[in-house]
């Protein structure tokens, strides 16, 4: 258990922590959620700062193509968590391959995923880790964007939400400027 969330099983592991399928057990309802928790040492201030920033960013984004933010913060027992809508789906490439989609259908699916990328862009947020594993396709065939763990705000008074001088992300999917860890990373990186 983490607060009101009962852990069912682990769904994945990333650079900052683990993601679990959990059940939120409230008095009036139960619902499945994806629960992300930090499992780096508590003294790792950089991980904690990025996690808080991810909570802040996700709580400001509402789009049918982005996994919906439900809750986030520190549980009564001291665990930092982020609760999101659970998407029972497969990553973008696996979904397309399992269904042997035509090129035309794959492009349509990709364009639908790009619609979700527009929302953070409109708020000046750069995802910085767009890859097939961070886009799940739900049972209805809708792509859903996840994992804003290394996202950053573009310039202005918002500043950088992650250290621009460090290389973070998935090298296979990084833009050249991100791989060089340039301070000029902006929305073009996601495109």
C-alpha positions, 0 to 999 in steps of 0.5 A, spaced: 500 500 500 501 507 498 496 511 501 489 509 499 493 505 493 493 498 493 499 495 489 497 490 484 503 489 480 509 492 477 508 495 470 515 498 468 521 501 471 524 507 469 530 512 470 526 515 476 522 510 479 517 504 478 510 504 475 505 500 478 498 497 477 494 499 483 487 500 485 485 506 489 480 504 494 476 510 497 469 509 501 465 510 495 469 507 489 475 503 487 478 504 480 485 502 477 490 507 476 497 507 474 502 509 480 509 512 479 513 512 485 520 514 486 525 509 488 531 513 488 534 515 495 530 520 498 537 524 499 537 525 491 534 532 490 535 532 483 530 526 482 525 529 487 525 536 484 524 532 477 518 528 480 515 534 483 516 538 476 512 532 473 506 532 477 506 540 476 506 539 469 501 533 468 496 536 473 496 542 468 495 538 462 488 536 459 487 532 453 484 526 451 490 523 448 494 524 454 494 519 460 489 523 465 492 526 472 489 524 478 493 525 484 500 526 486 505 528 492 507 525 498 503 519 501 502 519 509 508 514 509 513 518 506 512 515 499 512 520 493 507 518 488 504 520 481 497 517 480 495 517 473 489 514 469 491 507 467 491 505 460 490 498 458 494 498 452 500 496 448 506 501 445 505 504 439 509 500 435 507 493 438 500 495 437 501 497 429 505 490 429 500 486 432 494 488 428 499 488 421 496 495 420 497 498 413 502 504 412 496 508 411 493 506 418 500 507 421 500 514 419 493 515 421 495 513 428 501 517 428 498 523 426 493 522 432 499 521 437 501 528 434 495 531 436 496 529 443 503 532 443 500 539 441 497 540 448 504 540 452 507 544 446 501 550 447 503 550 454 510 551 453 512 544 455 517 540 451 516 532 453 523 530 451 522 523 451 517 521 445 518 514 443 513 508 442 514 506 449 511 512 451 505 512 447 500 507 449 494 505 444 488 503 448 483 498 446 479 503 442 485 504 438 486 511 441 494 513 442 495 516 449 501 520 451 505 518 458 511 519 462 513 527 462 519 525 467 524 529 463 520 534 460 521 542 461 518 548 460 521 553 454 525 559 456 521 565 459 520 565 467 518 558 467 526 556 466 528 549 465 525 544 469 530 539 468 538 540 467 539 542 460 546 540 461 545 533 462 543 528 457 537 524 459 532 520 454 532 515 450 538 516 445 535 512 439 529 517 439 533 523 441 534 529 436 541 531 435 541 537 439 538 533 445 543 528 444 549 534 444 545 536 451 544 543 448 541 549 451 537 550 445 532 544 446 525 546 444 519 544 441 523 542 435 526 536 439 519 533 440 517 534 433 
